[in-house]
Amino acid sequence: MQNQRTAVADGLRLVAFGLRVLVHVVLGGAALLAVVTVASVLGPMLALDLYTPPVAAWWTVFTAIAVQGVPFLLLGTVVSAAIGAFVPERVLTRLLPRNQALAVPLAGAAGVVLPGCECASVPVAGSLMRRGVAPPAALAFLLSAPAINPVVLVATSIAFPGQPRMVLGRLLASLAVAVVMGWLWARFGREEWLRLPKRSTGTSARGLRAFGAGLQHDFLHAGGFLVLGAAAAATFNLVVPRSILDLFTGSAWLSVLLLAVLAVVLCVCSEADAFVAASLSGFSPTARLAFMVVGPMVDLKLFALQAGTFGRAFAVRFSAVTWVTAVAGSSLVGWWLL
């Protein structure tokens, strides 16, 4: 009898917790969708009141990016939260060989089956290092997981319909950059540059509670960056004169460098950055590929996360070299494939 009561009580607590998670996710999603709805409904009305076609164009671009990106953003955060809550880090530790030269490409390829957003990749990489994974392999996984996971690749295929080479180019360039950076750290990295995160004194949360907390945090956090990125991309298309864009779009190298810098500043989540890149139709395919390769690996929020987790000496060196490698890698792949 006592066991039955305990089972019933545990079941009720599980249901109550599930309802709380659902309420948080629904409220968070409603808040994000409310912004999109206001943009899509009131935007055209406001544009008509102001009689300014550029304002109508701004609302159109903003709404298109946000509406297309939200479903993939939600799917990506669900997958990321589930992996963080239910997949132990020791799974990757046991699969990687001790030889760093072999462990780096395997860890980079693991980003395909163990996806995560940029914000989650930094603490996951730190946890892997604490559990014995060599830093070069952990850093390769840090760069590849948010860039080549299935959610990102599917989103890219939707954003660029009928252009499978853009999806393949993103996969090849991102994986190559992640592997090269892991090998570069194995060859030139120094222990004093990398401050390993301290081991947590408490027990890490697992299961449904960790899943709910991770989903709520990642969706709301990344959703804010999606809205800001969509607004910034729409503003960029509206404010920057065509004559200035022609200076960059007329030069293949200048257009790549401009979008590579823009990716660092906009901080768009990798699950949604393909839609922002697709909206920048005035630029070459190689430049837009550079935007999608650089963004998940180097941006302002990632720099802050890396500096707080591994130290500023590491973040400055690693981010700078990663940016140069990502620009070079995407340019080579774009020239060869696109």
Beta strands, then each sheet from edge to edge (+ up, - down):
end
